[in-house]
């Protein structure tokens, strides 16, 4: 099947970079027509269609809808928050911040909430996760809160919420975050920041907790630990930081979302030379890094002898799925909409940055894992195959040829939006015309 794009009402504009005029293409569609576009993404479901929403973005990492007509998009190295308003990329950014620009540093994650959840007219709060180049003399991963001025399309009134390590870096800074739909707390993930040797990455005699390899769960306005966190009240002194953590033992992650049915958190996790993962994160979850990636049964490790299990609610659990050969797994999205058909409703889309693949997983009835049609996946791992054999991933790939996926979102219109890093584009997937 060749790539199918849904295009109409094409608007072309230019911006000037130095002395060069760079065209930007914005696409909106109210009654789309299928046309062919060579060299772009391909979908493997003939009932779906894809359209280009915007392009001209510079290394975008994350996006967030504020309302039906406003989408904020982060540019990693430029430190700009770009605004897509009514389908058009606004020339002026909502804000530009100074960021470190190492391999996995920069402007990384975004979340939002109304300042007053009971007031539909409240000013939206926007949270940015970034690696600041020179914060008190060092690179640090920080979360700031801003208020969004809808009239001026600007982010204002900055407040520091979280301060996390940024060294040695430049890898494994995590960066994804979200606001819990049921509790209103902020969940933010940070990897090991290219450093090991701590209790949080399962070194039994390692350094005490230092805000690496964890998911933090905190008050979104103050950064204070949630009082019902799994380790809250159990530790003091150099172990006190545990009180802010929801999970630990995480090498790196660039995807998290809540199951709309159970309310449980799911994340992706990036492996080293083997095993990218999808995990369900219960309170106190230990993902196993630096000792385990992939199923524990494929290692010589045991929970009792090799992992750091903090008193309280700490627990290890195998991934619900693993890629034996890492694909650079990125975002994960529960598609809480019926607009692509019943098949996709409340099930999972996942992206990767190495190959630009879009994966689809059907969640089982118990919401404890995923269902596979290929019996080779019943061991919950996509393993390498012999030359000439069909990939074990073939039944999971619903789209390919995206320019390195960094974010996936369900839009307020109930359609699926894909953000691509390499070519700076936003795509929208909808039902195709019959």
Secondary structure as GFF3:
##gff-version 3
##sequence-region A 1 434
A	DSSP	beta_strand	4	7	.	.	.	ID=ss1
A	DSSP	beta_strand	10	17	.	.	.	ID=ss2
A	DSSP	beta_strand	20	27	.	.	.	ID=ss3
A	DSSP	beta_strand	33	36	.	.	.	ID=ss4
A	DSSP	beta_strand	42	43	.	.	.	ID=ss5
A	DSSP	beta_strand	48	55	.	.	.	ID=ss6
A	DSSP	beta_strand	60	65	.	.	.	ID=ss7
A	DSSP	beta_strand	70	75	.	.	.	ID=ss8
A	DSSP	beta_strand	80	85	.	.	.	ID=ss9
A	DSSP	beta_strand	88	89	.	.	.	ID=ss10
A	DSSP	beta_strand	95	96	.	.	.	ID=ss11
A	DSSP	beta_strand	107	114	.	.	.	ID=ss12
A	DSSP	beta_strand	124	135	.	.	.	ID=ss13
A	DSSP	beta_strand	138	149	.	.	.	ID=ss14
A	DSSP	beta_strand	154	165	.	.	.	ID=ss15
A	DSSP	beta_strand	177	179	.	.	.	ID=ss16
A	DSSP	beta_strand	186	190	.	.	.	ID=ss17
A	DSSP	three_ten_helix	199	201	.	.	.	ID=ss18
A	DSSP	beta_strand	214	218	.	.	.	ID=ss19
A	DSSP	three_ten_helix	237	244	.	.	.	ID=ss20
A	DSSP	beta_strand	245	248	.	.	.	ID=ss21
A	DSSP	beta_strand	256	258	.	.	.	ID=ss22
A	DSSP	beta_strand	265	269	.	.	.	ID=ss23
A	DSSP	beta_strand	276	281	.	.	.	ID=ss24
A	DSSP	beta_strand	285	286	.	.	.	ID=ss25
A	DSSP	three_ten_helix	296	298	.	.	.	ID=ss26
A	DSSP	alpha_helix	303	306	.	.	.	ID=ss27
A	DSSP	beta_strand	315	316	.	.	.	ID=ss28
A	DSSP	beta_strand	321	323	.	.	.	ID=ss29
A	DSSP	beta_strand	329	335	.	.	.	ID=ss30
A	DSSP	three_ten_helix	342	344	.	.	.	ID=ss31
A	DSSP	beta_strand	347	352	.	.	.	ID=ss32
A	DSSP	beta_strand	358	363	.	.	.	ID=ss33
A	DSSP	beta_strand	370	371	.	.	.	ID=ss34
A	DSSP	three_ten_helix	375	377	.	.	.	ID=ss35
A	DSSP	beta_strand	381	382	.	.	.	ID=ss36
A	DSSP	beta_strand	397	400	.	.	.	ID=ss37
A	DSSP	beta_strand	405	410	.	.	.	ID=ss38
A	DSSP	beta_strand	416	420	.	.	.	ID=ss39
A	DSSP	beta_strand	425	431	.	.	.	ID=ss40
###
